[in-house]
Amino acid sequence: MKIGIPKEIKNNENRVGMTPAGVAELVKHGHTVFVQHTAGENSGFTDEMYTAVGAEILPAIEDVYGTADMIVKVKEPIEKEYPLVRKGQLLFTYFHFASDRPLTEAMIKSGGVCLAYETVKLADGSLPLLVPMSEVAGRMASINGAYYLQKTKGGKGKLMCGVPGVKPAKVLVLGGGIVGQAAARTAAGMGADVIITDISLPRLRELSITMPANVRTLYSSQHNIVNELPDTDVVIGSVLIPGDKAPHLITRDMLKLMEKGTVLVDVAIDQGGCFETSRPTTHTDPVYEIDGILHYAVANIPGAVPNTSTLALTNATLRYAVALADKGWEKACQDDPALREGLNIVDGKVTYKAVADVFGLPYCGEY
């Protein structure tokens, strides 16, 4: 199979779809891999590193899309990429369709096969291709929360860990999944007073046993969240409903309960955000203020640490990419129910129910 790895062109997206080590594995399986010139440069991988393992370098993104049967990338295509997607071409990447109708409609129109990392799901309900970036994003959420808590950055002027005789900052983490756990553990490691919420009592029990002593668990209800907000310094939103829009756990009215300079970090912004006042931001312009509350809602948080992120992502995606290349997407999805869950759009039809439901589109369950 001909596999293409284009350069990411989303704002400040420095990751690349596959490392040279991943490319080497695909080449070993007899496939031809085309990498766009400088695609891996910002992640620390030069063109020479790719050619050394058998890749072919193409000069432009149009060449990669025009040549490849399968595109492997990190983020969803943006508007200028829409016309490049061909009928029957397989795209293996993060899509987050439920928060982006124009993207959904463009991929339906393209006739391409859209297999989304974020909805590949194992029998136990875990999301193996979302986990590595969730771990990065969760850690970065606490780091960024601490950074913007500085007065010079618009925050309250509090040090996350405090000092002897002065209380540390209080961090409220909404959602006890992979992102929330990583965020809570990182904030706790920085010395903060941390509360993590979830609606699953078994999950809360597990977190209460495994988390550091300065992390407390709390059942997630509007009443409980409202009671915590007045003295919270950083709120990290990490609620995920696979393939669907995130629920708004913090409303506009609830901003009034918080002190000026409180920092909201919305890691769920890829799926529409779990704060009502969230809108996607970029690494170039990451924060904005509403009612004195600072919002950080960068849609590609792991792009700030692309070397770590690309290595972690390839570790997770490679076995699936090899299966897709070796067998073709139809046979690979027949053989692996987890991979089948990743199919979101096929030949102009929406094949993931949550995406169809959120936009009121016809759902096709035949694949």
DRENTI-980014 format. One record per residue (C-alpha): x, y, z. Coordinates in Angstrom, 1 decimal, always signed. Layout:
N
X Y Z
...
***
This chain:
367
+0.0 +0.0 +0.0
+1.1 +3.6 -0.6
+1.0 +5.5 +2.7
+1.3 +9.3 +3.0
+2.4 +11.3 +6.0
+1.7 +15.0 +5.3
+3.0 +18.0 +7.3
+0.5 +19.2 +9.8
-0.7 +22.7 +9.0
-3.1 +23.4 +11.9
-1.9 +26.4 +13.9
+1.2 +25.5 +15.9
+0.7 +21.8 +15.4
+4.3 +20.5 +15.6
+3.6 +16.8 +15.8
+3.9 +14.4 +12.8
+1.8 +11.4 +12.0
+4.6 +8.8 +12.4
+8.2 +8.6 +13.6
+11.0 +7.1 +11.5
+10.8 +4.0 +13.6
+7.1 +3.6 +12.6
+7.9 +4.2 +8.9
+10.7 +1.5 +9.1
+8.1 -1.0 +10.3
+5.7 -0.2 +7.5
+8.5 -0.5 +4.9
+9.5 -3.8 +6.4
+6.0 -5.0 +5.7
+6.5 -4.1 +2.0
+4.6 -0.8 +1.9
+5.8 +2.4 +0.3
+5.8 +5.4 +2.6
+5.7 +9.0 +1.3
+6.7 +11.8 +3.8
+6.2 +15.4 +3.0
+9.3 +17.5 +3.1
+10.1 +18.8 +6.6
+7.0 +17.0 +8.0
+8.8 +15.7 +11.0
+11.2 +18.6 +11.5
+9.4 +20.3 +14.4
+9.2 +17.0 +16.2
+12.9 +16.4 +15.9
+12.8 +14.0 +12.9
+14.6 +15.2 +9.8
+14.0 +14.1 +6.2
+17.3 +12.3 +6.3
+16.0 +10.2 +9.2
+13.0 +9.1 +7.2
+14.9 +8.4 +4.0
+17.4 +6.3 +6.0
+14.6 +3.9 +6.8
+13.2 +3.7 +3.3
+10.7 +6.6 +3.0
+10.4 +8.7 -0.1
+10.2 +12.5 +0.4
+7.6 +14.5 -1.5
+7.8 +18.3 -1.8
+4.2 +19.4 -1.2
+1.1 +18.3 +0.7
-0.8 +18.0 -2.6
+1.8 +15.4 -3.7
+1.3 +13.3 -0.6
-2.5 +13.3 -0.8
-2.4 +12.7 -4.5
-0.1 +9.7 -4.2
-1.2 +7.9 -1.1
-3.9 +5.3 -0.6
-3.8 +5.9 +3.2
-3.0 +9.1 +4.9
-1.6 +8.9 +8.5
-1.6 +12.2 +10.4
-2.2 +13.7 +13.8
-5.0 +16.3 +13.5
-8.1 +16.5 +11.4
-7.8 +18.0 +7.9
-8.4 +21.8 +7.9
-10.3 +23.7 +5.2
-7.5 +23.9 +2.7
-7.0 +20.1 +2.9
-10.7 +19.3 +2.2
-10.3 +19.3 -1.6
-7.3 +17.0 -1.4
-9.1 +14.0 +0.1
-10.1 +11.6 -2.7
-13.0 +9.1 -2.9
-12.0 +5.8 -1.3
-8.9 +7.3 +0.3
-8.3 +6.2 +3.9
-7.6 +8.9 +6.5
-6.3 +7.6 +9.8
-6.1 +10.5 +12.3
-7.9 +12.4 +15.1
-11.2 +13.8 +13.8
-13.5 +14.9 +16.7
-16.3 +15.2 +14.2
-19.0 +16.0 +16.8
-17.6 +19.4 +17.4
-17.1 +20.4 +13.8
-20.0 +20.3 +11.3
-18.1 +21.8 +8.4
-15.4 +19.1 +8.7
-18.1 +16.4 +8.9
-19.9 +17.7 +5.8
-16.6 +18.1 +3.9
-15.5 +14.5 +4.6
-19.0 +13.2 +3.7
-18.7 +15.1 +0.4
-15.1 +13.7 -0.2
-16.2 +10.1 -0.3
-13.2 +9.2 +1.8
-12.9 +6.6 +4.6
-12.4 +8.4 +7.9
-11.1 +6.2 +10.7
-10.8 +8.3 +13.9
-8.2 +7.6 +16.5
-10.4 +8.8 +19.3
-13.2 +6.2 +18.7
-11.1 +3.1 +18.3
-12.4 +1.2 +21.4
-11.4 -2.1 +23.0
-13.8 -4.5 +24.5
-13.3 -3.1 +28.0
-14.3 +0.3 +26.8
-10.8 +1.8 +26.8
-9.6 +4.1 +24.0
-6.1 +2.9 +23.1
-5.3 +5.7 +20.6
-6.7 +8.5 +22.8
-4.8 +7.4 +25.9
-1.2 +8.6 +25.0
-2.4 +12.1 +24.0
-4.7 +12.2 +27.0
-1.8 +11.5 +29.3
+0.2 +14.3 +27.7
-2.7 +16.8 +27.7
-3.6 +16.0 +31.3
-0.1 +16.7 +32.5
+0.2 +19.8 +30.4
-3.2 +21.1 +31.7
-1.9 +21.3 +35.2
+1.4 +22.8 +34.0
-0.5 +25.5 +32.0
-2.9 +26.1 +34.9
+0.0 +26.8 +37.2
+1.6 +29.1 +34.6
-1.5 +31.2 +34.0
-2.2 +31.4 +37.7
+0.6 +33.9 +37.8
-0.6 +37.5 +38.2
+1.5 +38.6 +35.2
-0.4 +36.1 +33.1
-3.8 +37.2 +34.3
-4.3 +34.9 +37.2
-4.7 +35.3 +40.9
-1.0 +35.5 +41.6
-0.8 +32.2 +43.5
+2.0 +29.7 +43.5
+0.6 +26.2 +42.9
+2.6 +24.6 +45.7
+2.5 +27.4 +48.2
+5.3 +27.9 +50.7
+5.7 +27.0 +54.4
+3.0 +28.9 +56.2
+1.0 +29.7 +53.0
-1.6 +27.4 +51.6
-1.1 +25.9 +48.1
-3.5 +26.5 +45.2
-6.7 +24.5 +45.0
-7.2 +22.6 +41.7
-10.6 +21.1 +40.8
-10.4 +18.4 +38.1
-13.7 +17.5 +36.4
-13.6 +13.9 +35.2
-11.6 +11.0 +36.5
-10.5 +9.4 +33.2
-7.1 +9.3 +31.7
-6.8 +13.1 +31.3
-8.2 +13.8 +34.7
-6.0 +11.3 +36.4
-2.9 +12.7 +34.7
-3.9 +16.2 +35.5
-4.6 +15.4 +39.2
-1.4 +13.5 +39.6
+0.7 +16.3 +38.1
-1.0 +19.0 +40.1
-0.6 +16.9 +43.2
+3.1 +16.5 +42.4
+3.4 +20.2 +42.2
+2.0 +20.4 +45.7
-1.5 +21.7 +45.0
-4.6 +20.8 +47.0
-6.5 +18.7 +44.4
-10.1 +17.5 +44.1
-11.0 +15.1 +41.3
-14.7 +14.4 +40.4
-16.4 +11.6 +38.5
-19.9 +10.1 +38.3
-18.6 +6.5 +38.6
-18.3 +5.3 +42.2
-16.0 +2.4 +41.3
-13.7 +4.9 +39.5
-13.7 +7.2 +42.6
-12.8 +4.3 +44.8
-9.9 +3.4 +42.6
-8.7 +7.0 +42.5
-9.0 +7.3 +46.3
-6.6 +4.3 +46.6
-4.1 +5.1 +43.9
-3.8 +8.9 +44.1
-1.4 +10.8 +46.3
-2.6 +11.9 +49.7
-3.2 +15.5 +48.6
-5.9 +14.4 +46.1
-9.5 +14.0 +47.3
-12.3 +12.5 +45.4
-15.8 +14.0 +45.0
-18.9 +12.7 +43.3
-19.6 +14.9 +40.2
-22.9 +16.7 +40.6
-23.8 +20.3 +39.9
-24.4 +20.9 +43.6
-21.0 +19.6 +44.5
-19.2 +21.5 +41.8
-20.9 +24.7 +42.7
-19.9 +24.4 +46.3
-16.2 +23.9 +45.4
-15.9 +26.9 +42.9
-15.7 +29.9 +45.3
-12.3 +28.9 +46.6
-10.9 +27.0 +43.6
-8.0 +28.5 +41.8
-7.7 +26.2 +38.7
-10.5 +24.2 +37.1
-9.5 +21.5 +34.6
-12.2 +20.1 +32.4
-11.5 +16.6 +31.2
-14.9 +15.0 +30.7
-15.2 +12.7 +27.6
-18.1 +11.0 +25.9
-16.4 +9.1 +23.1
-17.3 +10.5 +19.7
-20.0 +12.8 +21.2
-20.0 +16.4 +22.4
-18.8 +17.1 +25.9
-21.4 +18.2 +28.5
-21.2 +21.8 +29.9
-20.3 +21.3 +33.5
-19.5 +25.0 +34.1
-22.2 +27.4 +32.9
-21.8 +31.1 +32.2
-23.7 +31.9 +35.4
-21.3 +29.8 +37.5
-18.4 +32.1 +36.5
-19.8 +34.6 +39.0
-19.1 +32.1 +41.9
-15.4 +32.2 +41.2
-12.8 +34.8 +42.2
-11.3 +37.0 +39.6
-8.2 +35.4 +38.1
-9.4 +31.8 +38.4
-8.0 +29.7 +35.5
-10.2 +27.4 +33.5
-8.4 +24.8 +31.4
-10.7 +23.0 +29.0
-9.0 +19.8 +27.7
-12.4 +18.7 +26.3
-12.4 +21.6 +23.7
-11.8 +19.1 +20.9
-15.2 +17.7 +21.6
-16.9 +21.1 +22.0
-15.6 +21.9 +25.5
-17.1 +21.2 +29.0
-17.4 +24.9 +29.9
-20.2 +26.9 +28.4
-18.0 +29.8 +27.8
-15.2 +27.9 +26.1
-14.1 +28.5 +22.5
-11.1 +26.9 +20.8
-7.8 +28.8 +21.1
-4.3 +28.3 +19.7
-0.8 +28.1 +21.1
-0.3 +31.5 +19.5
-3.2 +33.1 +21.4
-4.0 +30.6 +24.1
-6.1 +32.5 +26.7
-9.0 +34.9 +26.9
-11.0 +36.4 +29.8
-14.7 +36.4 +30.5
-16.1 +38.0 +33.6
-12.6 +38.1 +35.1
-12.1 +34.3 +34.6
-9.2 +33.2 +32.5
-9.9 +30.5 +29.9
-7.3 +28.3 +28.3
-8.8 +26.2 +25.5
-6.1 +25.2 +23.1
-7.4 +22.4 +20.9
-4.0 +20.7 +20.4
-2.3 +20.9 +23.8
+0.2 +18.0 +23.1
+1.4 +20.0 +20.0
+3.5 +22.1 +22.4
+5.7 +19.0 +23.3
+5.8 +17.4 +19.8
+8.8 +15.1 +20.3
+7.3 +13.4 +23.3
+3.8 +13.4 +21.8
+4.8 +12.0 +18.4
+6.8 +9.1 +20.0
+3.9 +8.3 +22.3
+1.3 +8.5 +19.5
+3.3 +6.2 +17.1
+3.7 +3.7 +19.9
-0.1 +3.4 +20.1
-1.1 +3.7 +16.4
+1.5 +1.7 +14.7
+0.0 -1.8 +15.1
-3.3 -0.5 +13.7
-1.6 +1.3 +10.8
+0.3 -1.9 +9.9
-3.0 -3.9 +10.0
-4.8 -1.4 +7.8
-1.9 -1.4 +5.3
-1.5 -5.1 +5.3
-5.1 -6.1 +5.0
-6.9 -3.0 +3.7
-9.4 -1.1 +5.9
-12.4 -3.4 +5.3
-10.6 -6.7 +6.2
-8.7 -5.0 +9.1
-12.0 -3.7 +10.5
-13.7 -7.1 +10.1
-10.9 -8.8 +12.0
-10.6 -6.2 +14.8
-13.8 -4.9 +16.4
-11.8 -2.1 +18.1
-10.7 -0.8 +14.8
-14.2 -1.1 +13.4
-15.3 +1.4 +16.2
-13.0 +3.9 +14.6
-15.0 +4.2 +11.4
-16.8 +7.5 +11.4
-17.5 +8.3 +7.8
-17.3 +5.8 +4.8
-18.1 +6.7 +1.2
-20.3 +9.7 +2.1
-22.2 +7.9 +4.9
-21.9 +8.6 +8.6
-21.0 +5.3 +10.3
-20.6 +6.5 +13.9
-24.0 +7.0 +15.6
-23.0 +9.7 +18.0
-21.8 +11.9 +15.1
-25.0 +11.2 +13.2
-27.1 +12.1 +16.2
-25.4 +15.3 +17.1
-26.0 +16.7 +13.6
-29.2 +15.0 +12.8
-27.7 +13.1 +9.9
-28.6 +9.6 +8.6
-26.8 +6.8 +10.4
-25.4 +3.9 +8.4
-24.5 +0.8 +10.5
-23.6 -1.6 +7.8
-19.8 -1.4 +7.9
***
